[in-house]
Amino acid sequence: MQWQMESNPQIYVQFQIEMYEPQVDDYVRWTNCLGQVHEGWVYFKGDPVNNSKRIKDGWNPLSQYITIEISVRPKESCIYTSGKPMRHKNIHSLLLCNRENWHELEYIKNRRDEVTRDATPINTSTYKSQEHRYEDTQ
């Protein structure tokens, strides 16, 4: 597929413009080349990768990727061997989707607006950097 894009730059430019660019907190549906359908929240988006040095040094190029959270289930209660309580309460199942497959993603909705709407404003006027310390003067 990559050689087709390189052989006809106009198709590649058109493909780049029309391709959906996933963002964290988007809900997406991924229908892959095998016909499998997965839905979930975009949990992480990796930074773009500059492969020019990797290729020059003979290394394989890397691809930018996202992870899609397809399920969350509660973690069983346990105590670590260190004696510390559990830090994470849930088990997240994630799928990795490379940039080359982003054209197979379908945007459904996002939850960014919900998060900012439900967030309570933080009162910084009573902030103290240390316990029992007078309020910081600004």
N, CA, C and O atoms as CSV, one atom per row, in Angstrom:
chain,resi,resn,atom,element,x,y,z
A,1,MET,N,N,0.819,-1.187,0.000
A,1,MET,CA,C,0.000,0.000,0.000
A,1,MET,C,C,0.867,1.258,0.000
A,1,MET,O,O,0.495,2.258,-0.614
A,2,GLN,N,N,1.991,1.227,0.662
A,2,GLN,CA,C,2.844,2.403,0.739
A,2,GLN,C,C,3.389,2.782,-0.640
A,2,GLN,O,O,3.471,3.968,-0.959
A,3,TRP,N,N,3.762,1.800,-1.459
A,3,TRP,CA,C,4.299,2.109,-2.778
A,3,TRP,C,C,3.267,2.793,-3.660
A,3,TRP,O,O,3.623,3.598,-4.520
A,4,GLN,N,N,1.968,2.476,-3.453
A,4,GLN,CA,C,0.924,3.128,-4.231
A,4,GLN,C,C,0.857,4.614,-3.895
A,4,GLN,O,O,0.662,5.447,-4.780
A,5,MET,N,N,1.020,4.947,-2.604
A,5,MET,CA,C,0.972,6.342,-2.193
A,5,MET,C,C,2.156,7.113,-2.768
A,5,MET,O,O,2.011,8.261,-3.189
A,6,GLU,N,N,3.321,6.483,-2.785
A,6,GLU,CA,C,4.504,7.155,-3.285
A,6,GLU,C,C,4.444,7.323,-4.803
A,6,GLU,O,O,4.971,8.296,-5.342
A,7,SER,N,N,3.801,6.372,-5.498
A,7,SER,CA,C,3.755,6.430,-6.952
A,7,SER,C,C,2.783,7.499,-7.458
A,7,SER,O,O,2.928,7.970,-8.586
A,8,ASN,N,N,1.806,7.885,-6.654
A,8,ASN,CA,C,0.864,8.911,-7.068
A,8,ASN,C,C,0.691,9.914,-5.922
A,8,ASN,O,O,-0.184,9.730,-5.076
A,9,PRO,N,N,1.511,10.971,-5.882
A,9,PRO,CA,C,1.474,11.922,-4.775
A,9,PRO,C,C,0.129,12.621,-4.612
A,9,PRO,O,O,-0.228,12.994,-3.495
A,10,GLN,N,N,-0.631,12.810,-5.697
A,10,GLN,CA,C,-1.922,13.486,-5.576
A,10,GLN,C,C,-2.890,12.667,-4.735
A,10,GLN,O,O,-3.629,13.225,-3.924
A,11,ILE,N,N,-2.895,11.356,-4.919
A,11,ILE,CA,C,-3.759,10.491,-4.112
A,11,ILE,C,C,-3.322,10.560,-2.658
A,11,ILE,O,O,-4.167,10.619,-1.765
A,12,TYR,N,N,-2.023,10.553,-2.404
A,12,TYR,CA,C,-1.504,10.597,-1.046
A,12,TYR,C,C,-1.913,11.895,-0.350
A,12,TYR,O,O,-2.323,11.869,0.811
A,13,VAL,N,N,-1.805,13.037,-1.050
A,13,VAL,CA,C,-2.189,14.318,-0.460
A,13,VAL,C,C,-3.678,14.322,-0.157
A,13,VAL,O,O,-4.082,14.767,0.917
A,14,GLN,N,N,-4.500,13.841,-1.071
A,14,GLN,CA,C,-5.936,13.777,-0.854
A,14,GLN,C,C,-6.239,12.860,0.330
A,14,GLN,O,O,-7.095,13.179,1.156
A,15,PHE,N,N,-5.551,11.735,0.419
A,15,PHE,CA,C,-5.742,10.779,1.503
A,15,PHE,C,C,-5.380,11.430,2.828
A,15,PHE,O,O,-6.076,11.229,3.823
A,16,GLN,N,N,-4.297,12.210,2.857
A,16,GLN,CA,C,-3.855,12.872,4.081
A,16,GLN,C,C,-4.873,13.897,4.549
A,16,GLN,O,O,-5.126,14.007,5.749
A,17,ILE,N,N,-5.457,14.640,3.641
A,17,ILE,CA,C,-6.403,15.691,3.997
A,17,ILE,C,C,-7.690,15.099,4.553
A,17,ILE,O,O,-8.232,15.616,5.530
A,18,GLU,N,N,-8.184,14.038,3.955
A,18,GLU,CA,C,-9.469,13.469,4.334
A,18,GLU,C,C,-9.379,12.504,5.519
A,18,GLU,O,O,-10.407,12.150,6.096
A,19,MET,N,N,-8.181,12.075,5.892
A,19,MET,CA,C,-8.050,11.075,6.950
A,19,MET,C,C,-8.397,11.674,8.306
A,19,MET,O,O,-7.975,12.784,8.628
A,20,TYR,N,N,-9.155,10.947,9.086
A,20,TYR,CA,C,-9.523,11.353,10.441
A,20,TYR,C,C,-8.296,11.268,11.346
A,20,TYR,O,O,-7.578,10.269,11.329
A,21,GLU,N,N,-8.060,12.294,12.121
A,21,GLU,CA,C,-6.937,12.354,13.052
A,21,GLU,C,C,-7.493,12.117,14.456
A,21,GLU,O,O,-8.070,13.031,15.045
A,22,PRO,N,N,-7.330,10.908,15.004
A,22,PRO,CA,C,-7.914,10.615,16.320
A,22,PRO,C,C,-7.260,11.423,17.432
A,22,PRO,O,O,-6.076,11.753,17.366
A,23,GLN,N,N,-8.048,11.733,18.449
A,23,GLN,CA,C,-7.579,12.468,19.629
A,23,GLN,C,C,-7.967,11.689,20.877
A,23,GLN,O,O,-8.913,10.902,20.855
A,24,VAL,N,N,-7.236,11.909,21.963
A,24,VAL,CA,C,-7.581,11.287,23.237
A,24,VAL,C,C,-8.998,11.712,23.617
A,24,VAL,O,O,-9.374,12.869,23.427
A,25,ASP,N,N,-9.773,10.786,24.149
A,25,ASP,CA,C,-11.173,10.964,24.559
A,25,ASP,C,C,-12.164,10.968,23.400
A,25,ASP,O,O,-13.320,11.347,23.591
A,26,ASP,N,N,-11.742,10.555,22.196
A,26,ASP,CA,C,-12.686,10.302,21.104
A,26,ASP,C,C,-13.193,8.873,21.247
A,26,ASP,O,O,-12.439,7.984,21.643
A,27,TYR,N,N,-14.455,8.647,20.930
A,27,TYR,CA,C,-15.001,7.290,20.861
A,27,TYR,C,C,-14.971,6.891,19.394
A,27,TYR,O,O,-15.552,7.575,18.551
A,28,VAL,N,N,-14.300,5.792,19.086
A,28,VAL,CA,C,-14.108,5.393,17.688
A,28,VAL,C,C,-14.562,3.951,17.456
A,28,VAL,O,O,-14.630,3.135,18.375
A,29,ARG,N,N,-14.866,3.680,16.201
A,29,ARG,CA,C,-15.158,2.317,15.755
A,29,ARG,C,C,-14.080,1.962,14.740
A,29,ARG,O,O,-13.867,2.687,13.768
A,30,TRP,N,N,-13.396,0.832,14.972
A,30,TRP,CA,C,-12.325,0.402,14.085
A,30,TRP,C,C,-12.750,-0.881,13.393
A,30,TRP,O,O,-12.894,-1.920,14.038
A,31,THR,N,N,-12.949,-0.816,12.096
A,31,THR,CA,C,-13.213,-2.004,11.281
A,31,THR,C,C,-11.926,-2.286,10.532
A,31,THR,O,O,-11.579,-1.576,9.588
A,32,ASN,N,N,-11.213,-3.333,10.957
A,32,ASN,CA,C,-9.899,-3.594,10.359
A,32,ASN,C,C,-10.028,-4.379,9.057
A,32,ASN,O,O,-11.134,-4.723,8.639
A,33,CYS,N,N,-8.903,-4.658,8.425
A,33,CYS,CA,C,-8.905,-5.316,7.107
A,33,CYS,C,C,-9.455,-6.742,7.165
A,33,CYS,O,O,-9.807,-7.299,6.125
A,34,LEU,N,N,-9.539,-7.341,8.346
A,34,LEU,CA,C,-10.112,-8.683,8.494
A,34,LEU,C,C,-11.621,-8.641,8.719
A,34,LEU,O,O,-12.268,-9.683,8.821
A,35,GLY,N,N,-12.180,-7.424,8.797
A,35,GLY,CA,C,-13.614,-7.271,9.022
A,35,GLY,C,C,-13.993,-7.256,10.495
A,35,GLY,O,O,-15.177,-7.173,10.822
A,36,GLN,N,N,-13.016,-7.335,11.386
A,36,GLN,CA,C,-13.305,-7.293,12.820
A,36,GLN,C,C,-13.664,-5.864,13.205
A,36,GLN,O,O,-13.037,-4.913,12.738
A,37,VAL,N,N,-14.673,-5.717,14.057
A,37,VAL,CA,C,-15.125,-4.395,14.485
A,37,VAL,C,C,-14.863,-4.248,15.977
A,37,VAL,O,O,-15.295,-5.074,16.781
A,38,HIS,N,N,-14.152,-3.186,16.334
A,38,HIS,CA,C,-13.856,-2.878,17.734
A,38,HIS,C,C,-14.284,-1.441,17.990
A,38,HIS,O,O,-14.098,-0.569,17.142
A,39,GLU,N,N,-14.860,-1.199,19.170
A,39,GLU,CA,C,-15.255,0.147,19.552
A,39,GLU,C,C,-14.669,0.479,20.903
A,39,GLU,O,O,-14.513,-0.396,21.754
A,40,GLY,N,N,-14.342,1.756,21.102
A,40,GLY,CA,C,-13.856,2.176,22.408
A,40,GLY,C,C,-13.323,3.589,22.397
A,40,GLY,O,O,-13.340,4.277,21.377
A,41,TRP,N,N,-12.846,4.006,23.566
A,41,TRP,CA,C,-12.297,5.349,23.755
A,41,TRP,C,C,-10.826,5.378,23.404
A,41,TRP,O,O,-10.093,4.446,23.736
A,42,VAL,N,N,-10.381,6.427,22.742
A,42,VAL,CA,C,-8.951,6.618,22.488
A,42,VAL,C,C,-8.325,6.974,23.839
A,42,VAL,O,O,-8.633,8.012,24.425
A,43,TYR,N,N,-7.454,6.105,24.317
A,43,TYR,CA,C,-6.880,6.206,25.662
A,43,TYR,C,C,-5.541,6.936,25.647
A,43,TYR,O,O,-5.214,7.660,26.587
A,44,PHE,N,N,-4.766,6.745,24.575
A,44,PHE,CA,C,-3.438,7.351,24.462
A,44,PHE,C,C,-3.140,7.608,22.989
A,44,PHE,O,O,-3.537,6.837,22.115
A,45,LYS,N,N,-2.432,8.709,22.734
A,45,LYS,CA,C,-1.971,8.993,21.375
A,45,LYS,C,C,-0.485,9.310,21.450
A,45,LYS,O,O,-0.076,10.246,22.137
A,46,GLY,N,N,0.320,8.527,20.742
A,46,GLY,CA,C,1.761,8.738,20.733
A,46,GLY,C,C,2.146,9.967,19.935
A,46,GLY,O,O,1.403,10.419,19.064
A,47,ASP,N,N,3.313,10.498,20.242
A,47,ASP,CA,C,3.830,11.654,19.516
A,47,ASP,C,C,4.217,11.253,18.094
A,47,ASP,O,O,4.573,10.098,17.859
A,48,PRO,N,N,4.155,12.189,17.140
A,48,PRO,CA,C,4.627,11.886,15.786
A,48,PRO,C,C,6.101,11.488,15.822
A,48,PRO,O,O,6.870,11.988,16.642
A,49,VAL,N,N,6.481,10.589,14.929
A,49,VAL,CA,C,7.830,10.048,14.918
A,49,VAL,C,C,8.594,10.569,13.702
A,49,VAL,O,O,8.095,10.511,12.578
A,50,ASN,N,N,9.809,11.077,13.932
A,50,ASN,CA,C,10.693,11.474,12.839
A,50,ASN,C,C,11.657,10.305,12.601
A,50,ASN,O,O,12.562,10.067,13.401
A,51,ASN,N,N,11.459,9.595,11.517
A,51,ASN,CA,C,12.228,8.382,11.256
A,51,ASN,C,C,13.490,8.596,10.430
A,51,ASN,O,O,14.190,7.626,10.139
A,52,SER,N,N,13.801,9.812,10.049
A,52,SER,CA,C,14.939,10.026,9.144
A,52,SER,C,C,16.253,9.508,9.737
A,52,SER,O,O,17.025,8.865,9.025
A,53,LYS,N,N,16.526,9.768,11.008
A,53,LYS,CA,C,17.764,9.281,11.636
A,53,LYS,C,C,17.733,7.765,11.786
A,53,LYS,O,O,18.747,7.100,11.571
A,54,ARG,N,N,16.572,7.211,12.154
A,54,ARG,CA,C,16.452,5.757,12.309
A,54,ARG,C,C,16.773,5.057,10.982
A,54,ARG,O,O,17.518,4.077,10.960
A,55,ILE,N,N,16.213,5.558,9.886
A,55,ILE,CA,C,16.427,4.950,8.578
A,55,ILE,C,C,17.890,5.119,8.157
A,55,ILE,O,O,18.498,4.192,7.622
A,56,LYS,N,N,18.451,6.312,8.401
A,56,LYS,CA,C,19.846,6.582,8.053
A,56,LYS,C,C,20.799,5.632,8.786
A,56,LYS,O,O,21.811,5.213,8.223
A,57,ASP,N,N,20.479,5.292,10.036
A,57,ASP,CA,C,21.311,4.387,10.831
A,57,ASP,C,C,20.986,2.914,10.595
A,57,ASP,O,O,21.554,2.041,11.251
A,58,GLY,N,N,20.066,2.629,9.652
A,58,GLY,CA,C,19.745,1.248,9.316
A,58,GLY,C,C,18.701,0.616,10.224
A,58,GLY,O,O,18.532,-0.603,10.212
A,59,TRP,N,N,18.005,1.418,11.006
A,59,TRP,CA,C,16.965,0.893,11.900
A,59,TRP,C,C,15.620,0.892,11.187
A,59,TRP,O,O,15.418,1.626,10.219
A,60,ASN,N,N,14.714,0.070,11.669
A,60,ASN,CA,C,13.359,0.048,11.120
A,60,ASN,C,C,12.609,1.308,11.540
A,60,ASN,O,O,12.765,1.766,12.672
A,61,PRO,N,N,11.801,1.875,10.649
A,61,PRO,CA,C,11.017,3.053,11.031
A,61,PRO,C,C,9.912,2.685,12.021
A,61,PRO,O,O,9.413,1.560,12.023
A,62,LEU,N,N,9.540,3.646,12.856
A,62,LEU,CA,C,8.447,3.467,13.806
A,62,LEU,C,C,7.221,4.212,13.314
A,62,LEU,O,O,7.327,5.129,12.500
A,63,SER,N,N,6.065,3.818,13.807
A,63,SER,CA,C,4.825,4.456,13.416
A,63,SER,C,C,4.192,5.134,14.622
A,63,SER,O,O,4.275,4.626,15.740
A,64,GLN,N,N,3.561,6.279,14.394
A,64,GLN,CA,C,2.767,6.900,15.445
A,64,GLN,C,C,1.580,5.973,15.691
A,64,GLN,O,O,1.136,5.288,14.770
A,65,TYR,N,N,1.060,5.940,16.912
A,65,TYR,CA,C,-0.038,5.028,17.218
A,65,TYR,C,C,-0.969,5.612,18.263
A,65,TYR,O,O,-0.637,6.582,18.944
A,66,ILE,N,N,-2.144,5.003,18.377
A,66,ILE,CA,C,-3.077,5.285,19.462
A,66,ILE,C,C,-3.406,3.958,20.129
A,66,ILE,O,O,-3.200,2.892,19.550
A,67,THR,N,N,-3.920,4.033,21.354
A,67,THR,CA,C,-4.490,2.843,21.973
A,67,THR,C,C,-5.977,3.104,22.167
A,67,THR,O,O,-6.393,4.215,22.495
A,68,ILE,N,N,-6.766,2.059,21.958
A,68,ILE,CA,C,-8.220,2.143,22.083
A,68,ILE,C,C,-8.634,1.253,23.245
A,68,ILE,O,O,-8.360,0.053,23.253
A,69,GLU,N,N,-9.296,1.855,24.223
A,69,GLU,CA,C,-9.755,1.119,25.409
A,69,GLU,C,C,-11.049,0.393,25.043
A,69,GLU,O,O,-12.080,1.028,24.819
A,70,ILE,N,N,-10.991,-0.946,24.983
A,70,ILE,CA,C,-12.169,-1.692,24.556
A,70,ILE,C,C,-12.933,-2.304,25.733
A,70,ILE,O,O,-14.088,-2.701,25.580
A,71,SER,N,N,-12.294,-2.383,26.912
A,71,SER,CA,C,-13.028,-2.855,28.090
A,71,SER,C,C,-12.298,-2.425,29.358
A,71,SER,O,O,-11.082,-2.234,29.375
A,72,VAL,N,N,-13.093,-2.280,30.417
A,72,VAL,CA,C,-12.578,-1.959,31.748
A,72,VAL,C,C,-13.301,-2.872,32.718
A,72,VAL,O,O,-14.525,-2.994,32.671
A,73,ARG,N,N,-12.551,-3.508,33.591
A,73,ARG,CA,C,-13.181,-4.349,34.606
A,73,ARG,C,C,-12.477,-4.123,35.945
A,73,ARG,O,O,-11.293,-3.787,35.972
A,74,PRO,N,N,-13.190,-4.303,37.046
A,74,PRO,CA,C,-12.581,-4.066,38.353
A,74,PRO,C,C,-11.472,-5.077,38.648
A,74,PRO,O,O,-11.559,-6.251,38.289
A,75,LYS,N,N,-10.455,-4.594,39.298
A,75,LYS,CA,C,-9.331,-5.441,39.688
A,75,LYS,C,C,-9.658,-6.059,41.049
A,75,LYS,O,O,-10.238,-5.400,41.912
A,76,GLU,N,N,-9.283,-7.326,41.235
A,76,GLU,CA,C,-9.512,-7.962,42.522
A,76,GLU,C,C,-8.658,-7.286,43.588
A,76,GLU,O,O,-7.530,-6.868,43.325
A,77,SER,N,N,-9.205,-7.188,44.777
A,77,SER,CA,C,-8.467,-6.565,45.870
A,77,SER,C,C,-7.267,-7.416,46.251
A,77,SER,O,O,-7.363,-8.637,46.372
A,78,CYS,N,N,-6.148,-6.756,46.436
A,78,CYS,CA,C,-4.947,-7.462,46.862
A,78,CYS,C,C,-4.013,-6.484,47.550
A,78,CYS,O,O,-4.178,-5.269,47.439
A,79,ILE,N,N,-3.043,-7.014,48.253
A,79,ILE,CA,C,-2.010,-6.184,48.864
A,79,ILE,C,C,-0.691,-6.628,48.266
A,79,ILE,O,O,-0.384,-7.819,48.216
A,80,TYR,N,N,0.084,-5.657,47.813
A,80,TYR,CA,C,1.361,-5.972,47.202
A,80,TYR,C,C,2.336,-6.523,48.241
A,80,TYR,O,O,2.161,-6.321,49.443
A,81,THR,N,N,3.353,-7.213,47.765
A,81,THR,CA,C,4.340,-7.788,48.685
A,81,THR,C,C,5.044,-6.702,49.493
A,81,THR,O,O,5.587,-6.978,50.563
A,82,SER,N,N,5.040,-5.484,48.994
A,82,SER,CA,C,5.643,-4.376,49.730
A,82,SER,C,C,4.747,-3.926,50.883
A,82,SER,O,O,5.178,-3.148,51.734
A,83,GLY,N,N,3.503,-4.410,50.916
A,83,GLY,CA,C,2.567,-4.015,51.960
A,83,GLY,C,C,1.727,-2.807,51.589
A,83,GLY,O,O,0.832,-2.417,52.339
A,84,LYS,N,N,2.008,-2.212,50.437
A,84,LYS,CA,C,1.255,-1.040,50.006
A,84,LYS,C,C,-0.103,-1.452,49.446
A,84,LYS,O,O,-0.238,-2.535,48.876
A,85,PRO,N,N,-1.107,-0.594,49.608
A,85,PRO,CA,C,-2.424,-0.921,49.026
A,85,PRO,C,C,-2.389,-0.802,47.509
A,85,PRO,O,O,-1.461,-0.230,46.937
A,86,MET,N,N,-3.420,-1.353,46.866
A,86,MET,CA,C,-3.509,-1.284,45.408
A,86,MET,C,C,-3.554,0.159,44.958
A,86,MET,O,O,-4.250,0.984,45.551
A,87,ARG,N,N,-2.818,0.457,43.919
A,87,ARG,CA,C,-2.819,1.816,43.383
A,87,ARG,C,C,-3.861,1.973,42.272
A,87,ARG,O,O,-4.522,3.007,42.172
A,88,HIS,N,N,-3.998,0.950,41.452
A,88,HIS,CA,C,-4.942,0.989,40.330
A,88,HIS,C,C,-6.107,0.062,40.642
A,88,HIS,O,O,-5.908,-1.075,41.069
A,89,LYS,N,N,-7.314,0.547,40.429
A,89,LYS,CA,C,-8.519,-0.197,40.802
A,89,LYS,C,C,-9.131,-0.988,39.643
A,89,LYS,O,O,-9.962,-1.868,39.867
A,90,ASN,N,N,-8.728,-0.681,38.411
A,90,ASN,CA,C,-9.333,-1.324,37.241
A,90,ASN,C,C,-8.286,-1.926,36.319
A,90,ASN,O,O,-7.124,-1.521,36.313
A,91,ILE,N,N,-8.732,-2.906,35.541
A,91,ILE,CA,C,-7.911,-3.494,34.487
A,91,ILE,C,C,-8.453,-2.959,33.164
A,91,ILE,O,O,-9.627,-3.149,32.845
A,92,HIS,N,N,-7.597,-2.292,32.399
A,92,HIS,CA,C,-7.985,-1.705,31.117
A,92,HIS,C,C,-7.439,-2.580,29.994
A,92,HIS,O,O,-6.243,-2.868,29.960
A,93,SER,N,N,-8.304,-3.003,29.078
A,93,SER,CA,C,-7.867,-3.747,27.895
A,93,SER,C,C,-7.777,-2.772,26.728
A,93,SER,O,O,-8.748,-2.096,26.388
A,94,LEU,N,N,-6.582,-2.711,26.115
A,94,LEU,CA,C,-6.321,-1.725,25.074
A,94,LEU,C,C,-5.888,-2.397,23.777
A,94,LEU,O,O,-5.176,-3.401,23.795
A,95,LEU,N,N,-6.324,-1.834,22.655
A,95,LEU,CA,C,-5.855,-2.250,21.331
A,95,LEU,C,C,-4.924,-1.178,20.798
A,95,LEU,O,O,-5.167,0.014,20.989
A,96,LEU,N,N,-3.875,-1.589,20.141
A,96,LEU,CA,C,-2.949,-0.647,19.527
A,96,LEU,C,C,-3.319,-0.487,18.062
A,96,LEU,O,O,-3.498,-1.473,17.347
A,97,CYS,N,N,-3.431,0.756,17.620
A,97,CYS,CA,C,-3.778,1.050,16.225
A,97,CYS,C,C,-2.721,1.985,15.652
A,97,CYS,O,O,-2.629,3.142,16.059
A,98,ASN,N,N,-1.922,1.487,14.706
A,98,ASN,CA,C,-0.869,2.290,14.080
A,98,ASN,C,C,-1.455,3.310,13.113
A,98,ASN,O,O,-2.571,3.151,12.618
A,99,ARG,N,N,-0.684,4.354,12.854
A,99,ARG,CA,C,-1.104,5.437,11.961
A,99,ARG,C,C,-1.537,4.901,10.591
A,99,ARG,O,O,-2.450,5.452,9.976
A,100,GLU,N,N,-0.910,3.860,10.121
A,100,GLU,CA,C,-1.261,3.286,8.814
A,100,GLU,C,C,-2.684,2.744,8.785
A,100,GLU,O,O,-3.239,2.526,7.708
A,101,ASN,N,N,-3.283,2.522,9.954
A,101,ASN,CA,C,-4.636,1.986,10.026
A,101,ASN,C,C,-5.678,3.026,10.426
A,101,ASN,O,O,-6.854,2.692,10.576
A,102,TRP,N,N,-5.272,4.266,10.601
A,102,TRP,CA,C,-6.220,5.289,11.042
A,102,TRP,C,C,-7.312,5.545,10.016
A,102,TRP,O,O,-8.382,6.041,10.370
A,103,HIS,N,N,-7.064,5.214,8.744
A,103,HIS,CA,C,-8.115,5.392,7.734
A,103,HIS,C,C,-9.266,4.406,7.958
A,103,HIS,O,O,-10.347,4.589,7.398
A,104,GLU,N,N,-9.049,3.362,8.771
A,104,GLU,CA,C,-10.092,2.376,9.074
A,104,GLU,C,C,-10.937,2.785,10.287
A,104,GLU,O,O,-11.891,2.093,10.642
A,105,LEU,N,N,-10.584,3.910,10.921
A,105,LEU,CA,C,-11.310,4.374,12.103
A,105,LEU,C,C,-12.506,5.222,11.705
A,105,LEU,O,O,-12.462,5.966,10.725
A,106,GLU,N,N,-13.562,5.097,12.474
A,106,GLU,CA,C,-14.748,5.930,12.285
A,106,GLU,C,C,-14.999,6.680,13.589
A,106,GLU,O,O,-15.155,6.070,14.647
A,107,TYR,N,N,-15.037,8.004,13.503
A,107,TYR,CA,C,-15.294,8.835,14.671
A,107,TYR,C,C,-16.768,8.732,15.043
A,107,TYR,O,O,-17.636,8.864,14.180
A,108,ILE,N,N,-17.058,8.493,16.338
A,108,ILE,CA,C,-18.447,8.411,16.804
A,108,ILE,C,C,-18.808,9.654,17.620
A,108,ILE,O,O,-19.769,10.355,17.303
A,109,LYS,N,N,-18.030,9.922,18.673
A,109,LYS,CA,C,-18.280,11.081,19.535
A,109,LYS,C,C,-17.027,11.327,20.374
A,109,LYS,O,O,-16.038,10.605,20.246
A,110,ASN,N,N,-17.072,12.354,21.237
A,110,ASN,CA,C,-15.972,12.571,22.168
A,110,ASN,C,C,-16.538,12.917,23.535
A,110,ASN,O,O,-17.714,13.255,23.669
A,111,ARG,N,N,-15.689,12.830,24.540
A,111,ARG,CA,C,-16.126,13.159,25.899
A,111,ARG,C,C,-15.342,14.341,26.465
A,111,ARG,O,O,-15.376,14.587,27.671
A,112,ARG,N,N,-14.648,15.060,25.616
A,112,ARG,CA,C,-13.888,16.218,26.092
A,112,ARG,C,C,-14.815,17.282,26.659
A,112,ARG,O,O,-14.513,17.864,27.701
A,113,ASP,N,N,-15.932,17.548,25.998
A,113,ASP,CA,C,-16.875,18.558,26.486
A,113,ASP,C,C,-17.486,18.140,27.819
A,113,ASP,O,O,-17.690,18.974,28.701
A,114,GLU,N,N,-17.781,16.836,27.967
A,114,GLU,CA,C,-18.350,16.332,29.220
A,114,GLU,C,C,-17.379,16.523,30.377
A,114,GLU,O,O,-17.786,16.901,31.476
A,115,VAL,N,N,-16.113,16.266,30.137
A,115,VAL,CA,C,-15.104,16.367,31.184
A,115,VAL,C,C,-14.965,17.813,31.642
A,115,VAL,O,O,-14.926,18.072,32.844
A,116,THR,N,N,-14.889,18.755,30.713
A,116,THR,CA,C,-14.711,20.157,31.097
A,116,THR,C,C,-15.979,20.720,31.715
A,116,THR,O,O,-15.894,21.585,32.587
A,117,ARG,N,N,-17.145,20.264,31.298
A,117,ARG,CA,C,-18.397,20.754,31.853
A,117,ARG,C,C,-18.587,20.272,33.287
A,117,ARG,O,O,-19.078,21.022,34.130
A,118,ASP,N,N,-18.199,19.018,33.574
A,118,ASP,CA,C,-18.392,18.440,34.906
A,118,ASP,C,C,-17.295,18.817,35.887
A,118,ASP,O,O,-17.452,18.609,37.090
A,119,ALA,N,N,-16.193,19.363,35.404
A,119,ALA,CA,C,-15.069,19.671,36.291
A,119,ALA,C,C,-15.442,20.813,37.235
A,119,ALA,O,O,-15.999,21.828,36.819
A,120,THR,N,N,-15.122,20.622,38.509
A,120,THR,CA,C,-15.366,21.680,39.474
A,120,THR,C,C,-14.176,22.624,39.484
A,120,THR,O,O,-13.032,22.172,39.461
A,121,PRO,N,N,-14.425,23.924,39.517
A,121,PRO,CA,C,-13.310,24.862,39.542
A,121,PRO,C,C,-12.506,24.714,40.831
A,121,PRO,O,O,-13.062,24.459,41.899
A,122,ILE,N,N,-11.207,24.874,40.714
A,122,ILE,CA,C,-10.324,24.725,41.864
A,122,ILE,C,C,-10.127,26.092,42.509
A,122,ILE,O,O,-9.817,27.074,41.834
A,123,ASN,N,N,-10.312,26.139,43.824
A,123,ASN,CA,C,-10.124,27.374,44.564
A,123,ASN,C,C,-8.654,27.486,44.945
A,123,ASN,O,O,-8.185,26.774,45.834
A,124,THR,N,N,-7.932,28.370,44.281
A,124,THR,CA,C,-6.505,28.515,44.554
A,124,THR,C,C,-6.212,29.579,45.594
A,124,THR,O,O,-5.060,29.735,46.000
A,125,SER,N,N,-7.220,30.314,46.036
A,125,SER,CA,C,-6.978,31.395,46.991
A,125,SER,C,C,-6.547,30.857,48.358
A,125,SER,O,O,-5.871,31.559,49.110
A,126,THR,N,N,-6.927,29.629,48.686
A,126,THR,CA,C,-6.560,29.074,49.995
A,126,THR,C,C,-5.430,28.049,49.888
A,126,THR,O,O,-5.183,27.289,50.824
A,127,TYR,N,N,-4.755,28.035,48.754
A,127,TYR,CA,C,-3.675,27.070,48.543
A,127,TYR,C,C,-2.484,27.376,49.441
A,127,TYR,O,O,-2.058,28.525,49.553
A,128,LYS,N,N,-1.951,26.338,50.080
A,128,LYS,CA,C,-0.726,26.462,50.869
A,128,LYS,C,C,0.203,25.368,50.385
A,128,LYS,O,O,-0.199,24.209,50.281
A,129,SER,N,N,1.447,25.728,50.087
A,129,SER,CA,C,2.363,24.745,49.536
A,129,SER,C,C,2.811,23.725,50.574
A,129,SER,O,O,3.244,22.630,50.217
A,130,GLN,N,N,2.714,24.071,51.852
A,130,GLN,CA,C,3.063,23.137,52.919
A,130,GLN,C,C,2.036,23.268,54.036
A,130,GLN,O,O,1.468,24.337,54.258
A,131,GLU,N,N,1.813,22.172,54.723
A,131,GLU,CA,C,0.870,22.177,55.831
A,131,GLU,C,C,1.360,23.132,56.922
A,131,GLU,O,O,2.563,23.220,57.167
A,132,HIS,N,N,0.451,23.838,57.573
A,132,HIS,CA,C,0.729,24.783,58.675
A,132,HIS,C,C,1.532,25.993,58.214
A,132,HIS,O,O,2.164,26.651,59.040
A,133,ARG,N,N,1.527,26.299,56.957
A,133,ARG,CA,C,2.264,27.453,56.442
A,133,ARG,C,C,1.275,28.561,56.109
A,133,ARG,O,O,0.150,28.284,55.694
A,134,TYR,N,N,1.681,29.798,56.286
A,134,TYR,CA,C,0.843,30.922,55.925
A,134,TYR,C,C,0.600,30.917,54.421
A,134,TYR,O,O,1.369,30.338,53.653
A,135,GLU,N,N,-0.475,31.568,54.022
A,135,GLU,CA,C,-0.807,31.631,52.602
A,135,GLU,C,C,0.312,32.306,51.827
A,135,GLU,O,O,0.860,33.318,52.265
A,136,ASP,N,N,0.649,31.737,50.667
A,136,ASP,CA,C,1.717,32.287,49.835
A,136,ASP,C,C,1.308,33.652,49.302
A,136,ASP,O,O,0.171,33.835,48.869
A,137,THR,N,N,2.219,34.600,49.331
A,137,THR,CA,C,1.937,35.915,48.759
A,137,THR,C,C,2.378,35.917,47.318
A,137,THR,O,O,3.453,35.412,46.997
A,138,GLN,N,N,1.590,36.460,46.470
A,138,GLN,CA,C,1.885,36.490,45.036
A,138,GLN,C,C,2.228,37.882,44.608
A,138,GLN,O,O,2.509,38.114,43.432
